[in-house]
Amino acid sequence: MNNVVIPFVAPTQRNAQRNIEAFINFVQKNAIYFHGPHAAQWNDMKWDLTPFMPKRANTKTIAIFSTEAYGNKPFPQPFYDQAKAMIANQLRTSRGAQVSGYLGVIRVLYKALKQANLPPSIEHLNDHVLSIAGEIIAEKGDAWKAGRTLEGFIHDHIEAGRLSAVPLTWINPFKWKKPKRSNMVNAKSEREGETYKLPHIKCILDLASVFQNPASYSDTITSAWFALSMFAPSRVGEITTLPTTCITHGDDEGEPILGLSWLPEKGGAAMTKWATSPGWEDLAVEAVTRLSELGKSARTAAEWYEENPDQLYLPPGYEHLRGKRLSREQAYEILGCDRTPDNTFFNRRGVTRVERGQTGLYAFEDVERIAREMLPEGFPIADPVTGLKYSKALFTIPKEAARAHSKGSASVTYWNVPSSVTTSMIVHDLGKKPSGTTIFWRHNLLDPETGKPWKLSSHQPRHLLNTLAQSKYLSQELIAFWSGRKSPSQNEWYNWLPQEAIIEAYTRMGDEAHIELKVEGPLHDKCQQRTKNEPISYEEALRQEFGAVHRTRYGQCRHDYSLTPCPKDKDCINCGENSLTKGDSRDISEAEMQVKLHTKAIRNCAKAVEAGEPGVQRWLDIHEHKRERWEMALGLLTDPKIQDGTIITLPPPTFPQTKTGLTMAIRDAEDALVEPAIKANEHNVDPTSKTNASSTQLSLGDDFFVMGA
């Protein structure tokens, strides 16, 4: 008799398996993603969910069920089907559509099961596995958000459906932290290692010169987009989905004013963004006119195809050819080719001549099919969010126009076939194109520091305009409205005004500046004490303390030079009139550099002390004291408990020293040397003897050694 081993399956695990199977069946039947003409196929590793989650400018939404982001290795079964069911159910029940974030958390669960040496199935999840998942999440940039998403999956799907063999009690252990504000974007570049969110002014001027003298269709498109992006703070997709009728007119206290009709992306209401000057009115009209003229024939064809989706568009003068066989040249002219395509044009599209001879002829139906296949995906809708059609879109252009006539290019433009300018086309031509054939490359516009073509982010003009608005002290509500934001609280992510300018606005404009300064340290205590001793408010005391502010490499100096010279030349870390700004990259970099500098000096001094060199101990004490002060400053500058933008002051040093104090110390030292000499002369004792010299110690201030350094 053969031995048969039947694996034991606990009742709770068996119940979980049944629940998982029922869960998957429920999702397949009820999720809209698997029904209708654009349904996703359950067995496919990639789901195109774009028809169900429309975004501006036909941006795609793709779910990839792979073990790594953008990978090609699918999850193993049964986790493969389970992941699909959880994602589909999450998208079905949630208001958001953060597909990439959801998939990231699913990948964390898979990796946690793998690290725990458990089979890839959610029935095996337990709190130990979830603690491993938490450790993986802790390494991510936004652990709180990922942990919150994981907790949602556990509560809303796994626990709600009893999909695990044991109850799960895991909750998000990560505290919410305000995202670190950086003046750099993630994209690497040749300029100082990063691409700054504020563009270089020469880059702006160089691109403006291209707008004045475009040399190709690509130049016309990209420079016109750039002109509109500098008209008012806008996102790339907001501009590329403008209608041809975006220009509007209004009345400004009896004076006519021009504006552009806008539909913001991030929750703002439809609005008109008015020109800030007559010059910008002319610039906007010029940009819109160029794009309108460039895409005129393509919009005419688009309007035909919108009304006659099954019929070939015939330009004026070719109507008599409908239904007849066409020569190669006639087909090219109907499509609007500005030059003869290569000989494989028809063969690559599966079309052969129906008549041979001196002039080969092609079936009208075949040319008609080719034209329809060349229409863009999603036609006739250019923007599914607003319902804007290609025939009405400002950035509708002839097919391949953005590629045509580039430097060294011989591509064909199809003037009677509509296409659209996508976000990626703008982003690539501004600097991210893999081939490097960008608008800056075509015109040999170079960054003087790197000697390479400029690279501009599509978001940098928006950051620049917001910072300029902040520099003019406009109200936060007005800046938010101008930028198309739902809340003024979002302004801070686009404000790169230096702290010293903010302080100046605070002190000069008073309550009209609508600025609140947060202060930590002795300055805060001093202002509070003044409110008790003087009939002034805390804000007024703070304004008086910030009466004169200028920027140094060590922070913001509040000393009024009209009264006295600086008493602590380059010894700012020991000065009570110096302040730093929490989160300011300049202050953080300087603090890190000073800590390294004094640490190296301490090592050198320690070696010199061991070698018995005279007078080094005093230098060692100075460097240790300064390193301690800079480490204290660095700790406050990077403290997550302190809000970014807070003014930081350090407590006074234990032994403060000014130049006046230095002078007095030198006088005291001189007196200490003279007096023993007089006494020695009276008693006939050599004043230079080692006994007397060792008992006389000079107590010079820090500034003496700083200047000596």
C-alpha positions in Angstrom: 0.0 0.0 0.0 1.5 3.4 -1.0 1.8 6.1 1.6 -0.2 9.2 0.8 0.8 12.4 2.5 -2.1 14.9 2.8 -0.9 18.3 4.1 -2.8 19.6 7.0 -4.5 22.9 6.4 -5.8 24.7 9.4 -9.5 25.6 9.3 -8.6 29.3 9.6 -6.3 29.0 6.6 -8.8 27.1 4.6 -11.4 29.8 5.4 -9.0 32.5 4.3 -8.4 30.7 1.0 -12.1 30.4 0.3 -12.5 34.1 1.2 -9.7 35.1 -1.2 -11.3 33.1 -4.0 -14.7 34.8 -3.4 -13.0 38.2 -3.2 -11.3 37.8 -6.5 -14.5 36.6 -8.2 -16.4 39.5 -6.7 -13.9 42.1 -8.0 -13.9 40.5 -11.5 -17.6 40.8 -11.7 -18.1 44.3 -10.2 -15.0 46.4 -11.1 -15.7 48.5 -14.2 -12.2 48.0 -15.4 -13.1 44.6 -16.9 -16.2 45.5 -18.8 -17.0 47.6 -21.9 -15.1 48.3 -25.1 -11.9 49.5 -23.2 -11.9 46.7 -20.7 -8.6 45.6 -19.2 -7.7 41.9 -19.6 -7.4 40.2 -16.2 -4.5 38.0 -17.3 -2.4 40.8 -18.7 0.5 42.0 -16.6 -0.2 45.6 -17.7 -3.6 47.3 -17.4 -4.3 50.5 -19.3 -6.7 52.2 -17.0 -6.6 55.5 -18.9 -10.2 55.3 -20.3 -11.5 54.9 -16.7 -9.2 57.6 -15.1 -9.0 60.5 -17.6 -6.2 63.0 -17.1 -5.2 66.2 -18.7 -3.8 66.0 -22.2 -4.5 62.2 -22.5 -1.9 61.3 -19.9 -1.9 57.5 -19.5 -2.6 55.6 -16.3 -0.9 52.2 -16.4 -0.9 49.5 -13.7 2.0 47.1 -13.9 1.8 44.0 -11.7 5.5 43.2 -11.5 7.8 42.5 -8.6 9.7 45.8 -9.3 8.4 49.1 -10.5 8.5 49.2 -14.3 9.8 45.7 -14.3 8.8 42.8 -16.6 8.8 40.0 -14.1 5.2 39.4 -12.8 4.2 38.5 -9.3 4.1 34.7 -8.7 0.8 33.0 -8.3 -1.4 33.2 -6.2 -0.1 36.6 -5.2 -0.5 37.7 -8.8 -4.3 37.4 -8.9 -4.5 38.7 -5.3 -2.6 41.8 -6.1 -4.9 42.5 -9.0 -8.0 42.0 -6.9 -6.7 44.4 -4.2 -5.7 47.1 -6.6 -9.0 46.9 -8.6 -11.1 47.0 -5.4 -9.0 49.9 -4.0 -9.6 51.9 -7.2 -13.2 50.9 -7.2 -13.9 52.1 -3.7 -11.4 55.0 -3.2 -11.8 58.5 -4.6 -8.1 58.8 -5.5 -6.3 57.1 -8.4 -2.8 56.8 -7.0 -2.1 53.7 -8.9 1.7 53.8 -8.6 1.5 54.4 -4.8 -0.9 51.5 -4.3 1.3 49.2 -6.4 4.3 50.2 -4.4 2.6 49.1 -1.1 1.6 45.8 -2.8 5.2 45.2 -3.7 6.2 45.9 -0.1 3.8 43.1 1.1 5.3 40.7 -1.5 8.8 41.5 -0.3 7.8 41.1 3.3 6.3 37.6 2.7 9.5 36.7 0.8 11.8 37.9 3.6 9.7 35.9 6.1 10.1 32.8 4.0 6.4 32.4 3.6 4.5 31.4 0.4 3.4 34.4 -1.8 -0.2 34.6 -0.6 -2.0 37.1 1.6 -3.5 34.4 3.7 -0.1 34.0 5.4 0.0 37.7 6.5 0.5 38.2 10.2 1.8 41.0 12.4 5.4 39.8 12.1 5.2 40.0 8.3 3.7 43.4 8.6 6.5 44.6 10.9 8.9 43.5 8.2 6.8 45.5 5.7 7.1 48.5 8.1 10.9 48.2 8.1 10.9 48.2 4.3 8.6 51.3 4.2 10.8 53.1 6.7 13.5 53.3 4.0 11.1 55.1 1.7 11.0 58.9 1.3 7.5 59.4 2.6 7.1 56.5 5.1 3.9 58.1 6.7 2.0 58.1 3.4 3.1 54.5 2.4 2.3 53.3 6.0 -1.2 55.0 5.8 -1.8 53.3 2.4 -0.8 49.9 3.8 -3.0 50.4 6.9 -5.9 51.1 4.5 -5.3 47.9 2.5 -5.3 45.9 5.8 -8.4 47.5 7.2 -10.5 47.9 4.1 -9.7 44.7 2.2 -7.8 42.1 4.1 -9.4 42.4 7.5 -12.8 43.3 6.0 -12.8 40.2 3.9 -11.1 37.9 6.4 -8.4 37.2 3.8 -5.7 36.3 6.3 -5.6 33.2 8.5 -5.0 35.3 11.6 -6.4 38.7 12.7 -4.2 41.6 11.9 -3.6 44.5 14.4 -0.9 46.4 12.5 -1.4 50.2 12.5 0.8 52.9 10.8 3.7 53.6 13.2 5.0 56.5 11.3 4.4 60.1 12.4 3.4 62.7 9.8 6.3 64.9 8.9 6.1 68.0 6.7 7.9 67.1 3.5 11.4 68.6 3.4 11.4 71.7 1.3 14.3 71.8 -1.1 15.2 74.3 -3.8 16.2 71.5 -6.1 14.3 69.0 -8.1 15.1 65.3 -8.5 16.4 65.4 -12.0 20.2 65.3 -12.2 22.0 67.7 -14.5 25.5 68.9 -15.2 25.0 72.2 -13.3 26.2 71.8 -9.7 24.9 68.3 -9.7 21.2 69.2 -9.6 18.6 71.2 -11.5 17.4 74.1 -9.4 13.7 74.9 -9.3 14.5 78.6 -10.0 15.8 78.9 -13.6 19.0 80.7 -14.5 18.2 84.2 -15.8 20.4 83.7 -18.9 18.6 80.5 -19.7 15.3 82.5 -19.7 16.8 85.2 -21.9 18.2 82.6 -24.4 14.9 80.9 -24.8 13.2 84.3 -25.3 15.6 84.9 -28.1 14.4 81.8 -29.8 10.8 83.0 -29.5 11.8 86.2 -31.3 13.5 84.2 -34.2 12.2 80.6 -34.4 13.9 78.5 -37.1 11.6 75.5 -37.2 8.2 74.2 -36.3 9.7 72.7 -33.1 11.0 76.2 -32.1 7.6 77.7 -32.8 5.8 75.2 -30.6 8.2 75.1 -27.7 8.9 78.8 -27.5 5.2 79.6 -27.8 4.5 77.3 -24.9 7.3 79.0 -23.0 5.9 82.5 -23.6 2.5 81.3 -22.3 4.1 79.7 -19.3 5.7 83.1 -18.4 2.4 84.9 -19.0 1.0 83.5 -15.7 2.0 80.6 -13.3 0.7 77.5 -15.0 1.4 73.8 -15.3 2.5 72.3 -18.6 -0.8 70.4 -19.1 -2.9 73.5 -18.3 -1.2 75.2 -21.3 -1.2 72.4 -23.8 -5.0 71.9 -23.3 -5.9 75.6 -23.9 -8.6 76.1 -26.5 -8.1 78.3 -29.6 -10.6 80.8 -28.1 -8.5 81.2 -24.9 -8.0 85.0 -25.4 -10.6 87.1 -23.7 -11.0 90.8 -22.9 -12.2 92.7 -19.9 -12.4 96.2 -18.4 -9.9 97.4 -15.8 -11.4 100.6 -14.4 -12.3 101.9 -17.8 -9.2 100.6 -19.5 -9.4 97.5 -21.8 -7.3 94.5 -20.6 -6.5 91.1 -22.2 -6.5 87.8 -20.5 -6.4 84.1 -21.1 -9.1 81.7 -20.1 -7.7 78.9 -17.9 -8.8 75.7 -16.3 -6.4 74.8 -13.4 -5.4 71.2 -12.7 -5.2 71.1 -8.9 -8.8 71.9 -7.9 -8.9 75.6 -8.8 -12.1 76.9 -10.5 -12.1 78.0 -14.1 -10.6 81.5 -14.3 -9.2 84.2 -16.5 -5.5 85.1 -16.0 -5.1 88.8 -16.9 -2.0 90.3 -18.5 0.3 92.1 -16.0 1.3 94.7 -18.6 0.6 95.8 -22.2 3.8 94.1 -23.3 2.5 90.7 -22.0 -0.7 91.3 -23.9 1.2 91.5 -27.2 3.3 88.5 -26.3 0.3 86.3 -25.5 -1.4 87.3 -28.7 1.7 86.6 -30.7 2.1 83.1 -29.1 -1.5 82.2 -29.6 -1.5 83.5 -33.2 1.6 81.4 -34.1 0.0 78.2 -32.7 -3.3 78.9 -34.4 -1.7 79.4 -37.8 0.6 76.3 -37.4 -2.3 74.0 -36.6 -5.0 75.6 -38.9 -5.0 72.8 -41.5 -4.9 70.1 -38.9 -7.9 71.5 -37.1 -9.8 71.7 -40.3 -9.1 68.0 -40.9 -9.9 67.2 -37.3 -13.3 68.9 -37.6 -14.1 66.8 -40.7 -13.1 63.5 -39.0 -15.2 64.5 -35.9 -18.3 64.8 -38.1 -17.4 62.1 -40.6 -15.4 59.5 -38.7 -15.5 56.9 -41.5 -14.6 59.1 -44.5 -11.3 60.5 -45.7 -10.8 64.2 -45.5 -10.1 65.8 -48.9 -8.6 69.3 -48.9 -10.1 71.9 -51.2 -9.5 71.0 -54.9 -9.5 67.3 -54.3 -13.2 66.6 -53.6 -13.6 65.1 -57.1 -11.3 62.2 -56.2 -13.6 60.7 -53.5 -14.1 57.0 -54.2 -11.6 56.9 -57.0 -8.2 55.2 -57.3 -5.4 57.5 -56.3 -1.8 57.8 -57.4 1.0 57.9 -54.9 1.4 61.7 -55.4 -2.3 62.3 -54.9 -2.4 60.3 -51.7 0.5 62.3 -50.4 -1.1 65.6 -51.3 -4.4 64.6 -49.6 -2.5 63.7 -46.4 -0.7 67.1 -46.8 2.9 65.7 -47.0 5.3 68.6 -47.3 7.9 66.2 -48.9 7.8 62.8 -50.4 7.9 60.0 -47.8 10.2 57.0 -48.2 9.3 54.3 -50.6 8.1 52.0 -47.9 5.3 54.3 -46.8 2.5 52.1 -48.3 4.2 48.7 -47.8 4.7 49.4 -44.1 0.9 50.0 -43.8 0.0 46.8 -45.7 -1.2 48.6 -48.9 -0.2 47.5 -52.4 -1.0 49.0 -55.8 -4.2 47.8 -57.4 -3.0 49.0 -60.9 0.5 48.9 -62.2 1.9 50.8 -65.1 3.8 54.0 -65.6 1.7 55.5 -62.7 0.7 53.0 -60.0 -2.8 53.5 -58.4 -4.0 52.7 -54.9 -7.5 51.9 -53.7 -9.3 54.9 -52.2 -10.4 52.7 -49.3 -6.8 51.8 -48.4 -5.7 55.5 -48.3 -8.8 56.2 -46.2 -7.8 53.5 -43.8 -4.3 54.9 -43.5 -5.5 58.3 -42.7 -7.8 57.1 -40.0 -5.0 54.9 -38.5 -2.8 58.0 -38.3 -5.3 59.9 -36.1 -4.1 60.2 -32.5 -5.2 57.9 -29.8 -8.4 59.1 -28.1 -9.5 61.1 -31.1 -11.6 63.2 -31.3 -11.1 64.2 -27.6 -7.8 66.1 -27.0 -8.4 66.6 -23.3 -10.8 64.0 -21.6 -11.0 66.1 -18.5 -12.6 69.2 -20.2 -13.9 67.4 -23.3 -11.9 69.7 -25.5 -11.8 68.4 -29.1 -8.8 68.4 -31.5 -10.7 70.9 -33.8 -10.8 73.4 -30.9 -7.5 72.8 -29.2 -4.8 75.5 -29.5 -2.0 72.9 -29.4 -3.4 70.8 -32.2 -0.6 70.6 -34.8 0.0 68.7 -38.1 1.3 65.2 -37.5 5.1 65.2 -37.1 5.3 69.0 -37.2 7.3 69.0 -33.9 9.9 66.8 -35.5 10.1 68.4 -38.9 13.0 70.5 -40.0 15.0 70.0 -36.9 18.7 70.2 -37.2 19.8 67.4 -39.5 16.2 66.1 -39.8 14.4 65.1 -42.9 11.1 63.9 -41.5 7.8 64.5 -43.2 5.0 66.7 -41.9 1.4 65.6 -42.6 -0.5 68.9 -42.7 -3.9 67.3 -43.0 -3.5 64.8 -40.2 -4.2 66.2 -36.7 -2.0 65.4 -33.7 -1.4 67.2 -30.4 1.5 68.6 -28.4 2.0 66.3 -25.4 3.6 67.1 -22.1 6.5 64.8 -22.8 7.2 66.6 -26.1 7.6 69.9 -24.3 9.6 68.4 -21.4 12.0 66.6 -23.9 12.5 69.7 -26.0 13.4 71.8 -23.0 16.2 69.5 -22.1 15.2 65.9 -21.2 15.3 64.4 -24.7 17.5 61.3 -24.6 19.1 62.2 -28.0 20.0 65.7 -26.7 18.5 67.4 -29.8 16.7 70.0 -27.7 15.7 73.6 -28.5 18.9 74.8 -26.8 21.0 72.3 -28.7 19.6 73.4 -32.1 20.5 77.0 -31.4 23.8 76.3 -29.5 22.6 78.0 -26.4 25.0 76.8 -23.7 25.3 77.1 -19.9 28.5 79.1 -19.5 29.5 77.0 -16.4 29.2 73.6 -18.0 29.7 74.4 -21.7 26.7 72.2 -22.4 23.2 73.1 -23.7 20.8 74.5 -21.1 18.2 72.3 -19.4 14.9 73.8 -18.3 12.2 72.1 -16.3 8.7 72.7 -17.4 7.8 73.7 -13.8 10.6 76.3 -13.4 8.7 79.2 -15.0 5.9 78.6 -12.5 8.4 78.7 -9.6 10.0 81.9 -11.0 6.7 83.8 -11.4 5.6 82.8 -7.9 8.9 83.9 -6.4 8.7 87.3 -8.2 5.1 87.7 -6.9 6.3 87.0 -3.4 9.1 89.6 -3.8 6.5 92.2 -4.5 4.8 91.3 -1.2 1.4 90.4 -2.9 -1.1 88.8 -0.6 -1.0 85.0 -0.4 -4.7 84.9 -1.5 -3.9 86.8 -4.7 -0.9 84.7 -5.5 -2.9 81.5 -5.0 -5.7 82.8 -7.2 -3.2 83.9 -9.9 -1.6 80.5 -9.8 -4.9 78.6 -9.9 -4.5 77.0 -6.5 -7.3 75.9 -4.2 -5.6 77.0 -1.0 -3.0 79.8 -0.2 -1.2 77.2 2.0 0.2 75.7 -1.2 2.1 78.9 -2.1 5.1 78.1 0.1 6.2 75.2 -2.2 6.7 77.7 -5.0 8.3 80.6 -2.9 12.1 80.7 -3.1 12.4 84.2 -1.8 15.4 84.4 0.5 14.7 84.8 4.2 16.4 88.2 4.4 13.8 89.6 1.9 11.0 88.2 4.0 12.4 89.8 7.1 12.7 93.1 5.3 9.1 93.0 4.2 8.1 92.1 7.8 10.0 95.1 9.3 9.1 97.7 6.6 5.4 96.9 5.9 4.3 95.9 9.3 0.8 94.3 9.5 0.3 95.0 5.8 2.9 92.4 4.9 0.7 89.5 6.2 3.8 87.7 7.2 4.3 85.8 10.5 7.9 85.2 11.6 8.6 82.3 14.0 11.6 82.8 16.3 13.5 80.3 18.5 16.1 81.0 21.0 17.3 84.0 23.0 15.8 86.5 20.5 12.4 85.1 21.2 13.0 85.4 25.0 14.2 88.9 24.6 11.2 90.1 22.7 8.9 88.5 25.2 10.8 90.2 28.0 10.5 93.6 26.2 6.7 93.2 26.0 6.6 93.0 29.8 8.9 95.9 30.4 7.8 98.2 27.6 4.4 99.2 26.2 4.9 97.4 22.9 3.6 94.2 21.3 5.8 91.1 20.6 5.6 91.8 16.9 6.7 95.4 17.3 9.6 94.3 19.5 10.6 91.8 16.9 10.5 94.4 14.1 12.8 96.7 16.2 15.2 93.9 16.8 15.3 93.2 13.1 15.7 96.8 12.3 18.7 96.3 10.0 19.3 93.0 8.4 21.8 91.9 5.7 22.9 88.5 4.5 26.3 87.1 5.3 27.7 83.6 4.6 27.1 82.9 8.3 23.4 83.8 8.4 21.4 87.1 8.8 23.2 89.9 10.6 21.0 92.3 12.6 23.8 94.7 13.6 23.2 98.3 12.6 26.5 99.5 11.1 25.3 103.1 11.1 25.8 103.1 14.9 29.1 101.1 15.4 31.4 99.0 13.4 31.1 95.2 13.7 32.4 94.2 17.1 32.9 90.5 16.1 34.5 90.5 12.6 33.8 87.0 11.1 33.1 85.6 14.5 29.4 85.5 13.8 28.8 82.1 15.5 29.6 83.8 18.9 27.5 86.9 18.2 24.1 87.5 19.6 23.1 89.6 16.6 23.4 86.8 14.2 20.5 84.5 13.3 20.0 81.4 11.1 16.9 80.1 9.2 15.6 76.6 9.8 15.7 74.6 6.6 17.8 77.1 4.7 20.2 75.1 2.5 22.7 78.0 2.6 22.9 78.0 6.4 22.9 74.2 6.6 25.8 73.9 4.1 27.8 76.6 6.0 27.2 74.9 9.3 28.3 71.5 7.9 31.4 73.1 6.4 32.3 74.9 9.6 31.9 71.7 11.7 34.3 69.9 9.3 36.7 72.8 9.3 37.0 73.0 13.1 37.1 69.2 13.5 40.1 69.1 11.2 41.7 72.0 13.1 41.1 70.2 16.4 42.9 67.1 15.1 45.8 69.2 14.0 46.0 71.1 17.3 45.8 67.8 19.3 48.8 66.5 17.4 50.6 69.7 18.0 49.8 69.6 21.8 51.1 66.0 21.9 54.3 67.2 20.2 54.7 69.8 22.9 54.4 72.9 20.7 53.9 76.0 22.9 50.7 78.1 22.7 48.6 75.5 20.9 46.3 74.6 23.8 44.6 78.0 23.5 43.9 77.4 19.8 42.6 74.0 20.6 40.1 75.5 23.1 39.0 78.0 20.6 38.3 75.5 17.8 36.5 73.1 20.3 34.3 76.0 21.4 33.4 77.0 17.9 32.8 73.5 16.7 30.4 73.1 19.7 28.5 76.2 18.6 28.3 75.2 15.0 27.1 71.7 16.0 24.4 73.3 18.1 23.4 75.5 15.1 23.4 72.5 12.8 21.2 70.5 15.2 18.6 73.3 15.3 18.7 73.8 11.5 17.9 70.2 10.9 15.5 69.6 13.9 12.3 68.1 12.5 10.4 69.6 15.4 11.1 73.1 14.3 9.1 74.5 11.4 11.0 75.5 8.2 11.5 79.2 8.0 11.8 79.7 11.8 14.5 82.3 12.8 17.0 80.6 15.0 19.3 82.4 17.5 21.9 80.7 19.7 22.4 81.3 23.4 25.2 83.7 24.3 28.7 82.1 24.6 30.1 81.4 28.0 33.0 83.8 27.5 31.8 86.5 25.0 34.5 88.6 23.5 34.3 91.8 21.4 37.0 93.9 19.9 36.6 96.3 22.8 37.0 93.4 25.2 40.0 92.3 23.2 41.6 95.7 23.6 41.0 95.7 27.3 42.4 92.2 27.6 45.6 93.3 25.8 45.9 96.3 28.1 45.4 94.0 31.1 48.1 91.6 29.7 50.5 94.5 29.1 49.9 95.7 32.7 50.5 92.1 33.9 53.9 92.1 32.2 54.9 95.6 33.2 54.1 95.3 36.9 56.4 92.2 37.5 59.1 94.0 35.7 58.9 97.0 38.0 58.9 94.8 41.1 61.8 92.7 39.7 63.8 95.9 39.1 63.1 96.9 42.7 64.4 93.6 44.0 67.0 93.0 41.3 65.2 90.0 39.9 65.4 89.0 36.2 61.8 89.7 34.8 62.4 87.2 31.9 63.1 84.3 34.2 61.0 81.1 33.6 59.5 81.4 37.0 58.0 84.8 36.4 57.0 84.0 32.7 55.2 80.9 33.6 53.1 82.7 36.2 52.0 85.4 33.7 49.2 84.1 31.4 47.7 86.2 28.7 43.9 86.1 28.4 43.3 87.2 24.8 39.9 87.1 23.1 38.7 84.8 20.4 38.9 87.5 17.8 42.7 87.8 18.1 43.1 84.1 17.1 40.4 84.4 14.4 42.3 87.2 12.8 45.5 85.4 13.3 44.0 82.4 11.6 
